[in-house]
């Protein structure tokens, strides 16, 4: 047997490091995060921010990107690491 229950969530307040808003509405809105230490919640927090921006802008595509200072800062949390783009500053500079 399975029972169902109503779920009530408290309001969520999130800040992001950056929201890029192109003037061309055919281009996606981009949530950007800079991460310079290991944080296992960075992908989930970015996904939540993307969803919140999407709710406010239902006619715009939304994408996310995380810039990690080092590959060791990237927790590679599935499934979000397949939804959110990332790059590693340490690799990009070398």
PDB file with one MODEL, atoms N, CA, C and O in Angstrom:
MODEL        1
ATOM      1  N   UNK A   1       0.815  -1.201   0.000  1.00  0.00           N
ATOM      2  CA  UNK A   1       0.000   0.000   0.000  1.00  0.00           C
ATOM      3  C   UNK A   1       0.855   1.259   0.000  1.00  0.00           C
ATOM      4  O   UNK A   1       1.965   1.290   0.530  1.00  0.00           O
ATOM      5  N   UNK A   2       0.308   2.272  -0.600  1.00  0.00           N
ATOM      6  CA  UNK A   2       0.973   3.570  -0.660  1.00  0.00           C
ATOM      7  C   UNK A   2      -0.019   4.620  -0.210  1.00  0.00           C
ATOM      8  O   UNK A   2      -1.172   4.624  -0.642  1.00  0.00           O
ATOM      9  N   UNK A   3       0.428   5.505   0.654  1.00  0.00           N
ATOM     10  CA  UNK A   3      -0.433   6.605   1.058  1.00  0.00           C
ATOM     11  C   UNK A   3       0.122   7.899   0.491  1.00  0.00           C
ATOM     12  O   UNK A   3       1.324   8.010   0.251  1.00  0.00           O
ATOM     13  N   UNK A   4      -0.733   8.864   0.281  1.00  0.00           N
ATOM     14  CA  UNK A   4      -0.301  10.163  -0.225  1.00  0.00           C
ATOM     15  C   UNK A   4      -0.559  11.221   0.833  1.00  0.00           C
ATOM     16  O   UNK A   4      -1.506  11.119   1.613  1.00  0.00           O
ATOM     17  N   UNK A   5       0.272  12.211   0.851  1.00  0.00           N
ATOM     18  CA  UNK A   5       0.165  13.297   1.803  1.00  0.00           C
ATOM     19  C   UNK A   5       0.429  14.604   1.086  1.00  0.00           C
ATOM     20  O   UNK A   5       1.186  14.646   0.116  1.00  0.00           O
ATOM     21  N   UNK A   6      -0.182  15.648   1.551  1.00  0.00           N
ATOM     22  CA  UNK A   6       0.108  16.973   1.032  1.00  0.00           C
ATOM     23  C   UNK A   6       1.405  17.451   1.659  1.00  0.00           C
ATOM     24  O   UNK A   6       1.623  17.284   2.860  1.00  0.00           O
ATOM     25  N   UNK A   7       2.251  18.036   0.857  1.00  0.00           N
ATOM     26  CA  UNK A   7       3.538  18.533   1.340  1.00  0.00           C
ATOM     27  C   UNK A   7       3.557  20.046   1.234  1.00  0.00           C
ATOM     28  O   UNK A   7       3.207  20.604   0.194  1.00  0.00           O
ATOM     29  N   UNK A   8       3.959  20.703   2.291  1.00  0.00           N
ATOM     30  CA  UNK A   8       4.072  22.158   2.298  1.00  0.00           C
ATOM     31  C   UNK A   8       5.527  22.508   2.542  1.00  0.00           C
ATOM     32  O   UNK A   8       6.125  22.080   3.529  1.00  0.00           O
ATOM     33  N   UNK A   9       6.083  23.282   1.641  1.00  0.00           N
ATOM     34  CA  UNK A   9       7.464  23.727   1.790  1.00  0.00           C
ATOM     35  C   UNK A   9       7.475  25.197   2.149  1.00  0.00           C
ATOM     36  O   UNK A   9       6.666  25.982   1.652  1.00  0.00           O
ATOM     37  N   UNK A  10       8.389  25.552   3.006  1.00  0.00           N
ATOM     38  CA  UNK A  10       8.515  26.971   3.340  1.00  0.00           C
ATOM     39  C   UNK A  10       9.143  27.696   2.159  1.00  0.00           C
ATOM     40  O   UNK A  10       9.816  27.070   1.340  1.00  0.00           O
ATOM     41  N   UNK A  11       8.935  28.995   2.060  1.00  0.00           N
ATOM     42  CA  UNK A  11       9.528  29.744   0.943  1.00  0.00           C
ATOM     43  C   UNK A  11      11.050  29.582   0.913  1.00  0.00           C
ATOM     44  O   UNK A  11      11.708  29.496   1.950  1.00  0.00           O
ATOM     45  N   UNK A  12      11.570  29.544  -0.282  1.00  0.00           N
ATOM     46  CA  UNK A  12      13.006  29.392  -0.474  1.00  0.00           C
ATOM     47  C   UNK A  12      13.579  30.730  -0.917  1.00  0.00           C
ATOM     48  O   UNK A  12      13.053  31.375  -1.825  1.00  0.00           O
ATOM     49  N   UNK A  13      14.633  31.126  -0.284  1.00  0.00           N
ATOM     50  CA  UNK A  13      15.330  32.341  -0.680  1.00  0.00           C
ATOM     51  C   UNK A  13      16.745  31.946  -1.085  1.00  0.00           C
ATOM     52  O   UNK A  13      17.473  31.353  -0.289  1.00  0.00           O
ATOM     53  N   UNK A  14      17.136  32.266  -2.296  1.00  0.00           N
ATOM     54  CA  UNK A  14      18.453  31.879  -2.812  1.00  0.00           C
ATOM     55  C   UNK A  14      19.112  33.071  -3.472  1.00  0.00           C
ATOM     56  O   UNK A  14      18.448  33.886  -4.113  1.00  0.00           O
ATOM     57  N   UNK A  15      20.415  33.169  -3.314  1.00  0.00           N
ATOM     58  CA  UNK A  15      21.187  34.140  -4.073  1.00  0.00           C
ATOM     59  C   UNK A  15      22.145  33.358  -4.958  1.00  0.00           C
ATOM     60  O   UNK A  15      22.538  32.237  -4.632  1.00  0.00           O
ATOM     61  N   UNK A  16      22.510  33.952  -6.062  1.00  0.00           N
ATOM     62  CA  UNK A  16      23.466  33.326  -6.968  1.00  0.00           C
ATOM     63  C   UNK A  16      24.622  34.288  -7.175  1.00  0.00           C
ATOM     64  O   UNK A  16      24.505  35.488  -6.925  1.00  0.00           O
ATOM     65  N   UNK A  17      25.739  33.744  -7.637  1.00  0.00           N
ATOM     66  CA  UNK A  17      26.891  34.598  -7.935  1.00  0.00           C
ATOM     67  C   UNK A  17      26.631  35.466  -9.154  1.00  0.00           C
ATOM     68  O   UNK A  17      27.166  36.570  -9.263  1.00  0.00           O
ATOM     69  N   UNK A  18      25.809  34.969 -10.070  1.00  0.00           N
ATOM     70  CA  UNK A  18      25.512  35.769 -11.253  1.00  0.00           C
ATOM     71  C   UNK A  18      24.330  35.233 -12.028  1.00  0.00           C
ATOM     72  O   UNK A  18      24.121  34.022 -12.106  1.00  0.00           O
ATOM     73  N   UNK A  19      23.560  36.137 -12.598  1.00  0.00           N
ATOM     74  CA  UNK A  19      22.493  35.798 -13.527  1.00  0.00           C
ATOM     75  C   UNK A  19      22.726  36.644 -14.764  1.00  0.00           C
ATOM     76  O   UNK A  19      22.602  37.868 -14.723  1.00  0.00           O
ATOM     77  N   UNK A  20      23.065  35.983 -15.868  1.00  0.00           N
ATOM     78  CA  UNK A  20      23.315  36.679 -17.128  1.00  0.00           C
ATOM     79  C   UNK A  20      22.012  36.706 -17.921  1.00  0.00           C
ATOM     80  O   UNK A  20      21.412  35.665 -18.189  1.00  0.00           O
ATOM     81  N   UNK A  21      21.583  37.915 -18.294  1.00  0.00           N
ATOM     82  CA  UNK A  21      20.309  38.112 -18.979  1.00  0.00           C
ATOM     83  C   UNK A  21      20.572  38.770 -20.330  1.00  0.00           C
ATOM     84  O   UNK A  21      20.694  39.993 -20.405  1.00  0.00           O
ATOM     85  N   UNK A  22      20.661  37.971 -21.407  1.00  0.00           N
ATOM     86  CA  UNK A  22      20.864  38.553 -22.730  1.00  0.00           C
ATOM     87  C   UNK A  22      19.645  39.372 -23.160  1.00  0.00           C
ATOM     88  O   UNK A  22      18.509  39.026 -22.837  1.00  0.00           O
ATOM     89  N   UNK A  23      19.892  40.447 -23.883  1.00  0.00           N
ATOM     90  CA  UNK A  23      18.797  41.248 -24.425  1.00  0.00           C
ATOM     91  C   UNK A  23      17.978  40.445 -25.419  1.00  0.00           C
ATOM     92  O   UNK A  23      16.764  40.626 -25.521  1.00  0.00           O
ATOM     93  N   UNK A  24      18.643  39.553 -26.156  1.00  0.00           N
ATOM     94  CA  UNK A  24      17.975  38.700 -27.137  1.00  0.00           C
ATOM     95  C   UNK A  24      17.202  37.615 -26.380  1.00  0.00           C
ATOM     96  O   UNK A  24      17.808  36.723 -25.785  1.00  0.00           O
ATOM     97  N   UNK A  25      15.856  37.690 -26.403  1.00  0.00           N
ATOM     98  CA  UNK A  25      15.060  36.746 -25.619  1.00  0.00           C
ATOM     99  C   UNK A  25      15.113  35.307 -26.147  1.00  0.00           C
ATOM    100  O   UNK A  25      14.620  34.391 -25.490  1.00  0.00           O
ATOM    101  N   UNK A  26      15.702  35.107 -27.319  1.00  0.00           N
ATOM    102  CA  UNK A  26      15.868  33.736 -27.809  1.00  0.00           C
ATOM    103  C   UNK A  26      17.081  33.060 -27.167  1.00  0.00           C
ATOM    104  O   UNK A  26      17.253  31.847 -27.288  1.00  0.00           O
ATOM    105  N   UNK A  27      17.913  33.834 -26.493  1.00  0.00           N
ATOM    106  CA  UNK A  27      19.095  33.292 -25.803  1.00  0.00           C
ATOM    107  C   UNK A  27      18.711  32.933 -24.365  1.00  0.00           C
ATOM    108  O   UNK A  27      17.863  33.595 -23.767  1.00  0.00           O
ATOM    109  N   UNK A  28      19.331  31.888 -23.808  1.00  0.00           N
ATOM    110  CA  UNK A  28      18.961  31.468 -22.457  1.00  0.00           C
ATOM    111  C   UNK A  28      19.473  32.418 -21.366  1.00  0.00           C
ATOM    112  O   UNK A  28      20.482  33.103 -21.529  1.00  0.00           O
ATOM    113  N   UNK A  29      18.742  32.431 -20.259  1.00  0.00           N
ATOM    114  CA  UNK A  29      19.224  33.071 -19.045  1.00  0.00           C
ATOM    115  C   UNK A  29      20.241  32.104 -18.438  1.00  0.00           C
ATOM    116  O   UNK A  29      20.026  30.892 -18.461  1.00  0.00           O
ATOM    117  N   UNK A  30      21.332  32.616 -17.902  1.00  0.00           N
ATOM    118  CA  UNK A  30      22.375  31.746 -17.370  1.00  0.00           C
ATOM    119  C   UNK A  30      22.644  32.052 -15.907  1.00  0.00           C
ATOM    120  O   UNK A  30      23.007  33.170 -15.543  1.00  0.00           O
ATOM    121  N   UNK A  31      22.457  31.027 -15.073  1.00  0.00           N
ATOM    122  CA  UNK A  31      22.832  31.099 -13.665  1.00  0.00           C
ATOM    123  C   UNK A  31      24.300  30.694 -13.593  1.00  0.00           C
ATOM    124  O   UNK A  31      24.674  29.633 -14.095  1.00  0.00           O
ATOM    125  N   UNK A  32      25.136  31.530 -12.973  1.00  0.00           N
ATOM    126  CA  UNK A  32      26.570  31.228 -12.854  1.00  0.00           C
ATOM    127  C   UNK A  32      26.968  31.181 -11.382  1.00  0.00           C
ATOM    128  O   UNK A  32      26.588  32.044 -10.590  1.00  0.00           O
ATOM    129  N   UNK A  33      27.729  30.169 -11.040  1.00  0.00           N
ATOM    130  CA  UNK A  33      28.263  30.031  -9.685  1.00  0.00           C
ATOM    131  C   UNK A  33      29.773  29.832  -9.762  1.00  0.00           C
ATOM    132  O   UNK A  33      30.269  29.122 -10.636  1.00  0.00           O
ATOM    133  N   UNK A  34      30.494  30.460  -8.849  1.00  0.00           N
ATOM    134  CA  UNK A  34      31.936  30.279  -8.722  1.00  0.00           C
ATOM    135  C   UNK A  34      32.169  29.509  -7.438  1.00  0.00           C
ATOM    136  O   UNK A  34      31.694  29.919  -6.378  1.00  0.00           O
ATOM    137  N   UNK A  35      32.896  28.395  -7.512  1.00  0.00           N
ATOM    138  CA  UNK A  35      33.070  27.523  -6.350  1.00  0.00           C
ATOM    139  C   UNK A  35      34.554  27.219  -6.152  1.00  0.00           C
ATOM    140  O   UNK A  35      35.187  26.598  -7.007  1.00  0.00           O
ATOM    141  N   UNK A  36      35.099  27.658  -5.025  1.00  0.00           N
ATOM    142  CA  UNK A  36      36.527  27.505  -4.774  1.00  0.00           C
ATOM    143  C   UNK A  36      36.831  26.676  -3.535  1.00  0.00           C
ATOM    144  O   UNK A  36      37.911  26.787  -2.955  1.00  0.00           O
ATOM    145  N   UNK A  37      35.874  25.843  -3.132  1.00  0.00           N
ATOM    146  CA  UNK A  37      36.087  24.847  -2.088  1.00  0.00           C
ATOM    147  C   UNK A  37      35.070  23.737  -2.336  1.00  0.00           C
ATOM    148  O   UNK A  37      34.085  23.942  -3.045  1.00  0.00           O
ATOM    149  N   UNK A  38      35.305  22.572  -1.759  1.00  0.00           N
ATOM    150  CA  UNK A  38      34.399  21.444  -1.949  1.00  0.00           C
ATOM    151  C   UNK A  38      33.101  21.684  -1.190  1.00  0.00           C
ATOM    152  O   UNK A  38      33.112  21.893   0.023  1.00  0.00           O
ATOM    153  N   UNK A  39      31.995  21.654  -1.903  1.00  0.00           N
ATOM    154  CA  UNK A  39      30.663  21.810  -1.315  1.00  0.00           C
ATOM    155  C   UNK A  39      29.755  20.827  -2.038  1.00  0.00           C
ATOM    156  O   UNK A  39      29.450  21.011  -3.216  1.00  0.00           O
ATOM    157  N   UNK A  40      29.328  19.796  -1.346  1.00  0.00           N
ATOM    158  CA  UNK A  40      28.542  18.738  -1.969  1.00  0.00           C
ATOM    159  C   UNK A  40      27.131  19.193  -2.356  1.00  0.00           C
ATOM    160  O   UNK A  40      26.408  18.445  -3.015  1.00  0.00           O
ATOM    161  N   UNK A  41      26.729  20.401  -1.960  1.00  0.00           N
ATOM    162  CA  UNK A  41      25.388  20.891  -2.300  1.00  0.00           C
ATOM    163  C   UNK A  41      25.388  21.872  -3.467  1.00  0.00           C
ATOM    164  O   UNK A  41      24.321  22.360  -3.840  1.00  0.00           O
ATOM    165  N   UNK A  42      26.533  22.179  -4.054  1.00  0.00           N
ATOM    166  CA  UNK A  42      26.610  23.222  -5.085  1.00  0.00           C
ATOM    167  C   UNK A  42      25.727  22.904  -6.298  1.00  0.00           C
ATOM    168  O   UNK A  42      25.082  23.804  -6.835  1.00  0.00           O
ATOM    169  N   UNK A  43      25.690  21.658  -6.732  1.00  0.00           N
ATOM    170  CA  UNK A  43      24.855  21.320  -7.888  1.00  0.00           C
ATOM    171  C   UNK A  43      23.373  21.460  -7.546  1.00  0.00           C
ATOM    172  O   UNK A  43      22.613  22.014  -8.340  1.00  0.00           O
ATOM    173  N   UNK A  44      22.951  20.970  -6.389  1.00  0.00           N
ATOM    174  CA  UNK A  44      21.542  21.070  -5.998  1.00  0.00           C
ATOM    175  C   UNK A  44      21.131  22.532  -5.830  1.00  0.00           C
ATOM    176  O   UNK A  44      20.047  22.923  -6.262  1.00  0.00           O
ATOM    177  N   UNK A  45      21.983  23.336  -5.209  1.00  0.00           N
ATOM    178  CA  UNK A  45      21.672  24.762  -5.039  1.00  0.00           C
ATOM    179  C   UNK A  45      21.556  25.479  -6.376  1.00  0.00           C
ATOM    180  O   UNK A  45      20.694  26.339  -6.550  1.00  0.00           O
ATOM    181  N   UNK A  46      22.417  25.129  -7.316  1.00  0.00           N
ATOM    182  CA  UNK A  46      22.359  25.742  -8.642  1.00  0.00           C
ATOM    183  C   UNK A  46      21.101  25.295  -9.381  1.00  0.00           C
ATOM    184  O   UNK A  46      20.460  26.103 -10.053  1.00  0.00           O
ATOM    185  N   UNK A  47      20.746  24.025  -9.264  1.00  0.00           N
ATOM    186  CA  UNK A  47      19.519  23.524  -9.901  1.00  0.00           C
ATOM    187  C   UNK A  47      18.287  24.216  -9.324  1.00  0.00           C
ATOM    188  O   UNK A  47      17.363  24.551 -10.065  1.00  0.00           O
ATOM    189  N   UNK A  48      18.264  24.432  -8.009  1.00  0.00           N
ATOM    190  CA  UNK A  48      17.140  25.140  -7.377  1.00  0.00           C
ATOM    191  C   UNK A  48      17.063  26.570  -7.906  1.00  0.00           C
ATOM    192  O   UNK A  48      15.980  27.058  -8.227  1.00  0.00           O
ATOM    193  N   UNK A  49      18.203  27.234  -7.997  1.00  0.00           N
ATOM    194  CA  UNK A  49      18.230  28.605  -8.530  1.00  0.00           C
ATOM    195  C   UNK A  49      17.729  28.628  -9.968  1.00  0.00           C
ATOM    196  O   UNK A  49      16.992  29.538 -10.349  1.00  0.00           O
ATOM    197  N   UNK A  50      18.117  27.645 -10.768  1.00  0.00           N
ATOM    198  CA  UNK A  50      17.650  27.568 -12.154  1.00  0.00           C
ATOM    199  C   UNK A  50      16.131  27.413 -12.197  1.00  0.00           C
ATOM    200  O   UNK A  50      15.462  28.069 -12.995  1.00  0.00           O
ATOM    201  N   UNK A  51      15.591  26.552 -11.347  1.00  0.00           N
ATOM    202  CA  UNK A  51      14.145  26.333 -11.316  1.00  0.00           C
ATOM    203  C   UNK A  51      13.412  27.601 -10.884  1.00  0.00           C
ATOM    204  O   UNK A  51      12.360  27.923 -11.436  1.00  0.00           O
ATOM    205  N   UNK A  52      13.946  28.316  -9.916  1.00  0.00           N
ATOM    206  CA  UNK A  52      13.301  29.541  -9.452  1.00  0.00           C
ATOM    207  C   UNK A  52      13.304  30.617 -10.539  1.00  0.00           C
ATOM    208  O   UNK A  52      12.312  31.323 -10.718  1.00  0.00           O
ATOM    209  N   UNK A  53      14.412  30.739 -11.257  1.00  0.00           N
ATOM    210  CA  UNK A  53      14.477  31.708 -12.360  1.00  0.00           C
ATOM    211  C   UNK A  53      13.512  31.291 -13.466  1.00  0.00           C
ATOM    212  O   UNK A  53      12.863  32.143 -14.075  1.00  0.00           O
ATOM    213  N   UNK A  54      13.412  29.997 -13.730  1.00  0.00           N
ATOM    214  CA  UNK A  54      12.482  29.501 -14.754  1.00  0.00           C
ATOM    215  C   UNK A  54      11.038  29.823 -14.389  1.00  0.00           C
ATOM    216  O   UNK A  54      10.242  30.186 -15.255  1.00  0.00           O
ATOM    217  N   UNK A  55      10.698  29.691 -13.105  1.00  0.00           N
ATOM    218  CA  UNK A  55       9.338  30.032 -12.668  1.00  0.00           C
ATOM    219  C   UNK A  55       9.031  31.512 -12.877  1.00  0.00           C
ATOM    220  O   UNK A  55       7.899  31.874 -13.198  1.00  0.00           O
ATOM    221  N   UNK A  56      10.032  32.364 -12.697  1.00  0.00           N
ATOM    222  CA  UNK A  56       9.849  33.802 -12.881  1.00  0.00           C
ATOM    223  C   UNK A  56       9.868  34.209 -14.350  1.00  0.00           C
ATOM    224  O   UNK A  56       9.368  35.274 -14.711  1.00  0.00           O
ATOM    225  N   UNK A  57      10.453  33.352 -15.203  1.00  0.00           N
ATOM    226  CA  UNK A  57      10.612  33.652 -16.631  1.00  0.00           C
ATOM    227  C   UNK A  57      10.187  32.435 -17.449  1.00  0.00           C
ATOM    228  O   UNK A  57      11.028  31.819 -18.103  1.00  0.00           O
ATOM    229  N   UNK A  58       8.906  32.075 -17.428  1.00  0.00           N
ATOM    230  CA  UNK A  58       8.479  30.826 -18.065  1.00  0.00           C
ATOM    231  C   UNK A  58       8.687  30.769 -19.576  1.00  0.00           C
ATOM    232  O   UNK A  58       8.669  29.686 -20.160  1.00  0.00           O
ATOM    233  N   UNK A  59       8.883  31.913 -20.209  1.00  0.00           N
ATOM    234  CA  UNK A  59       9.074  31.926 -21.660  1.00  0.00           C
ATOM    235  C   UNK A  59      10.541  31.934 -22.066  1.00  0.00           C
ATOM    236  O   UNK A  59      10.859  32.012 -23.253  1.00  0.00           O
ATOM    237  N   UNK A  60      11.434  31.854 -21.086  1.00  0.00           N
ATOM    238  CA  UNK A  60      12.874  31.873 -21.379  1.00  0.00           C
ATOM    239  C   UNK A  60      13.508  30.543 -21.007  1.00  0.00           C
ATOM    240  O   UNK A  60      13.137  29.932 -20.004  1.00  0.00           O
ATOM    241  N   UNK A  61      14.457  30.097 -21.808  1.00  0.00           N
ATOM    242  CA  UNK A  61      15.270  28.936 -21.474  1.00  0.00           C
ATOM    243  C   UNK A  61      16.241  29.354 -20.372  1.00  0.00           C
ATOM    244  O   UNK A  61      16.702  30.495 -20.342  1.00  0.00           O
ATOM    245  N   UNK A  62      16.548  28.428 -19.472  1.00  0.00           N
ATOM    246  CA  UNK A  62      17.483  28.703 -18.379  1.00  0.00           C
ATOM    247  C   UNK A  62      18.556  27.629 -18.387  1.00  0.00           C
ATOM    248  O   UNK A  62      18.268  26.444 -18.550  1.00  0.00           O
ATOM    249  N   UNK A  63      19.799  28.062 -18.209  1.00  0.00           N
ATOM    250  CA  UNK A  63      20.911  27.121 -18.103  1.00  0.00           C
ATOM    251  C   UNK A  63      21.753  27.505 -16.895  1.00  0.00           C
ATOM    252  O   UNK A  63      21.661  28.620 -16.381  1.00  0.00           O
ATOM    253  N   UNK A  64      22.573  26.562 -16.456  1.00  0.00           N
ATOM    254  CA  UNK A  64      23.446  26.827 -15.318  1.00  0.00           C
ATOM    255  C   UNK A  64      24.870  26.433 -15.630  1.00  0.00           C
ATOM    256  O   UNK A  64      25.119  25.505 -16.400  1.00  0.00           O
ATOM    257  N   UNK A  65      25.805  27.150 -15.023  1.00  0.00           N
ATOM    258  CA  UNK A  65      27.215  26.830 -15.172  1.00  0.00           C
ATOM    259  C   UNK A  65      27.905  27.076 -13.828  1.00  0.00           C
ATOM    260  O   UNK A  65      27.631  28.059 -13.139  1.00  0.00           O
ATOM    261  N   UNK A  66      28.795  26.166 -13.480  1.00  0.00           N
ATOM    262  CA  UNK A  66      29.588  26.315 -12.265  1.00  0.00           C
ATOM    263  C   UNK A  66      31.058  26.354 -12.668  1.00  0.00           C
ATOM    264  O   UNK A  66      31.537  25.473 -13.382  1.00  0.00           O
ATOM    265  N   UNK A  67      31.762  27.371 -12.211  1.00  0.00           N
ATOM    266  CA  UNK A  67      33.205  27.481 -12.431  1.00  0.00           C
ATOM    267  C   UNK A  67      33.888  27.043 -11.144  1.00  0.00           C
ATOM    268  O   UNK A  67      33.815  27.728 -10.124  1.00  0.00           O
ATOM    269  N   UNK A  68      34.544  25.907 -11.203  1.00  0.00           N
ATOM    270  CA  UNK A  68      35.272  25.380 -10.051  1.00  0.00           C
ATOM    271  C   UNK A  68      36.718  25.841 -10.107  1.00  0.00           C
ATOM    272  O   UNK A  68      37.323  25.874 -11.179  1.00  0.00           O
ATOM    273  N   UNK A  69      37.268  26.193  -8.967  1.00  0.00           N
ATOM    274  CA  UNK A  69      38.665  26.606  -8.905  1.00  0.00           C
ATOM    275  C   UNK A  69      39.607  25.466  -9.253  1.00  0.00           C
ATOM    276  O   UNK A  69      40.696  25.692  -9.782  1.00  0.00           O
ATOM    277  N   UNK A  70      39.194  24.252  -8.960  1.00  0.00           N
ATOM    278  CA  UNK A  70      40.024  23.076  -9.161  1.00  0.00           C
ATOM    279  C   UNK A  70      39.117  21.864  -9.341  1.00  0.00           C
ATOM    280  O   UNK A  70      38.001  21.863  -8.822  1.00  0.00           O
ATOM    281  N   UNK A  71      39.556  20.835 -10.056  1.00  0.00           N
ATOM    282  CA  UNK A  71      38.742  19.618 -10.159  1.00  0.00           C
ATOM    283  C   UNK A  71      38.426  19.005  -8.789  1.00  0.00           C
ATOM    284  O   UNK A  71      37.402  18.339  -8.634  1.00  0.00           O
ATOM    285  N   UNK A  72      39.282  19.220  -7.811  1.00  0.00           N
ATOM    286  CA  UNK A  72      39.046  18.663  -6.473  1.00  0.00           C
ATOM    287  C   UNK A  72      37.878  19.354  -5.764  1.00  0.00           C
ATOM    288  O   UNK A  72      37.386  18.850  -4.755  1.00  0.00           O
ATOM    289  N   UNK A  73      37.435  20.493  -6.279  1.00  0.00           N
ATOM    290  CA  UNK A  73      36.294  21.205  -5.699  1.00  0.00           C
ATOM    291  C   UNK A  73      34.962  20.719  -6.281  1.00  0.00           C
ATOM    292  O   UNK A  73      33.900  21.079  -5.772  1.00  0.00           O
ATOM    293  N   UNK A  74      35.008  19.911  -7.331  1.00  0.00           N
ATOM    294  CA  UNK A  74      33.818  19.452  -8.046  1.00  0.00           C
ATOM    295  C   UNK A  74      33.367  18.099  -7.498  1.00  0.00           C
ATOM    296  O   UNK A  74      34.047  17.095  -7.710  1.00  0.00           O
ATOM    297  N   UNK A  75      32.214  18.054  -6.785  1.00  0.00           N
ATOM    298  CA  UNK A  75      31.767  16.790  -6.202  1.00  0.00           C
ATOM    299  C   UNK A  75      31.117  15.823  -7.198  1.00  0.00           C
ATOM    300  O   UNK A  75      30.837  14.679  -6.841  1.00  0.00           O
ATOM    301  N   UNK A  76      30.873  16.262  -8.438  1.00  0.00           N
ATOM    302  CA  UNK A  76      30.297  15.395  -9.483  1.00  0.00           C
ATOM    303  C   UNK A  76      29.040  14.667  -8.995  1.00  0.00           C
ATOM    304  O   UNK A  76      28.993  13.437  -9.002  1.00  0.00           O
ATOM    305  N   UNK A  77      28.033  15.421  -8.576  1.00  0.00           N
ATOM    306  CA  UNK A  77      26.796  14.849  -8.048  1.00  0.00           C
ATOM    307  C   UNK A  77      25.791  14.610  -9.175  1.00  0.00           C
ATOM    308  O   UNK A  77      25.355  15.547  -9.843  1.00  0.00           O
ATOM    309  N   UNK A  78      25.432  13.340  -9.372  1.00  0.00           N
ATOM    310  CA  UNK A  78      24.432  12.971 -10.375  1.00  0.00           C
ATOM    311  C   UNK A  78      23.045  13.196  -9.798  1.00  0.00           C
ATOM    312  O   UNK A  78      22.864  13.063  -8.587  1.00  0.00           O
ATOM    313  N   UNK A  79      22.077  13.527 -10.607  1.00  0.00           N
ATOM    314  CA  UNK A  79      22.118  13.704 -12.053  1.00  0.00           C
ATOM    315  C   UNK A  79      22.497  15.124 -12.460  1.00  0.00           C
ATOM    316  O   UNK A  79      22.586  15.427 -13.650  1.00  0.00           O
ATOM    317  N   UNK A  80      22.721  15.998 -11.471  1.00  0.00           N
ATOM    318  CA  UNK A  80      22.886  17.430 -11.755  1.00  0.00           C
ATOM    319  C   UNK A  80      24.128  17.751 -12.566  1.00  0.00           C
ATOM    320  O   UNK A  80      24.133  18.732 -13.310  1.00  0.00           O
ATOM    321  N   UNK A  81      25.180  16.952 -12.445  1.00  0.00           N
ATOM    322  CA  UNK A  81      26.383  17.238 -13.226  1.00  0.00           C
ATOM    323  C   UNK A  81      26.177  16.955 -14.715  1.00  0.00           C
ATOM    324  O   UNK A  81      27.037  17.282 -15.532  1.00  0.00           O
ATOM    325  N   UNK A  82      25.048  16.354 -15.068  1.00  0.00           N
ATOM    326  CA  UNK A  82      24.706  16.173 -16.481  1.00  0.00           C
ATOM    327  C   UNK A  82      23.753  17.272 -16.962  1.00  0.00           C
ATOM    328  O   UNK A  82      23.539  17.423 -18.165  1.00  0.00           O
ATOM    329  N   UNK A  83      23.189  18.025 -16.040  1.00  0.00           N
ATOM    330  CA  UNK A  83      22.234  19.088 -16.363  1.00  0.00           C
ATOM    331  C   UNK A  83      22.905  20.460 -16.346  1.00  0.00           C
ATOM    332  O   UNK A  83      22.544  21.352 -17.115  1.00  0.00           O
ATOM    333  N   UNK A  84      23.880  20.612 -15.461  1.00  0.00           N
ATOM    334  CA  UNK A  84      24.564  21.889 -15.252  1.00  0.00           C
ATOM    335  C   UNK A  84      25.972  21.791 -15.819  1.00  0.00           C
ATOM    336  O   UNK A  84      26.718  20.868 -15.493  1.00  0.00           O
ATOM    337  N   UNK A  85      26.331  22.746 -16.668  1.00  0.00           N
ATOM    338  CA  UNK A  85      27.678  22.773 -17.228  1.00  0.00           C
ATOM    339  C   UNK A  85      28.677  23.180 -16.156  1.00  0.00           C
ATOM    340  O   UNK A  85      28.338  23.900 -15.216  1.00  0.00           O
ATOM    341  N   UNK A  86      29.899  22.717 -16.304  1.00  0.00           N
ATOM    342  CA  UNK A  86      30.941  23.147 -15.373  1.00  0.00           C
ATOM    343  C   UNK A  86      32.276  23.233 -16.094  1.00  0.00           C
ATOM    344  O   UNK A  86      32.483  22.611 -17.135  1.00  0.00           O
ATOM    345  N   UNK A  87      33.164  24.007 -15.524  1.00  0.00           N
ATOM    346  CA  UNK A  87      34.537  24.052 -15.996  1.00  0.00           C
ATOM    347  C   UNK A  87      35.434  24.262 -14.775  1.00  0.00           C
ATOM    348  O   UNK A  87      34.995  24.732 -13.726  1.00  0.00           O
ATOM    349  N   UNK A  88      36.682  23.903 -14.947  1.00  0.00           N
ATOM    350  CA  UNK A  88      37.648  23.980 -13.854  1.00  0.00           C
ATOM    351  C   UNK A  88      38.704  25.027 -14.217  1.00  0.00           C
ATOM    352  O   UNK A  88      39.445  24.875 -15.188  1.00  0.00           O
ATOM    353  N   UNK A  89      38.753  26.079 -13.422  1.00  0.00           N
ATOM    354  CA  UNK A  89      39.674  27.188 -13.686  1.00  0.00           C
ATOM    355  C   UNK A  89      41.115  26.703 -13.786  1.00  0.00           C
ATOM    356  O   UNK A  89      41.862  27.154 -14.653  1.00  0.00           O
ATOM    357  N   UNK A  90      41.500  25.807 -12.922  1.00  0.00           N
ATOM    358  CA  UNK A  90      42.869  25.284 -12.898  1.00  0.00           C
ATOM    359  C   UNK A  90      43.235  24.674 -14.248  1.00  0.00           C
ATOM    360  O   UNK A  90      44.362  24.846 -14.714  1.00  0.00           O
ATOM    361  N   UNK A  91      42.302  23.963 -14.883  1.00  0.00           N
ATOM    362  CA  UNK A  91      42.564  23.347 -16.175  1.00  0.00           C
ATOM    363  C   UNK A  91      42.499  24.368 -17.305  1.00  0.00           C
ATOM    364  O   UNK A  91      43.243  24.260 -18.280  1.00  0.00           O
ATOM    365  N   UNK A  92      41.622  25.353 -17.185  1.00  0.00           N
ATOM    366  CA  UNK A  92      41.453  26.352 -18.230  1.00  0.00           C
ATOM    367  C   UNK A  92      42.677  27.271 -18.325  1.00  0.00           C
ATOM    368  O   UNK A  92      43.023  27.737 -19.410  1.00  0.00           O
ATOM    369  N   UNK A  93      43.321  27.527 -17.198  1.00  0.00           N
ATOM    370  CA  UNK A  93      44.470  28.443 -17.165  1.00  0.00           C
ATOM    371  C   UNK A  93      45.739  27.750 -17.666  1.00  0.00           C
ATOM    372  O   UNK A  93      46.604  28.390 -18.264  1.00  0.00           O
ATOM    373  N   UNK A  94      45.845  26.465 -17.426  1.00  0.00           N
ATOM    374  CA  UNK A  94      47.074  25.734 -17.830  1.00  0.00           C
ATOM    375  C   UNK A  94      47.087  25.366 -19.286  1.00  0.00           C
ATOM    376  O   UNK A  94      48.045  24.757 -19.761  1.00  0.00           O
TER     377      UNK A  94
ENDMDL
END
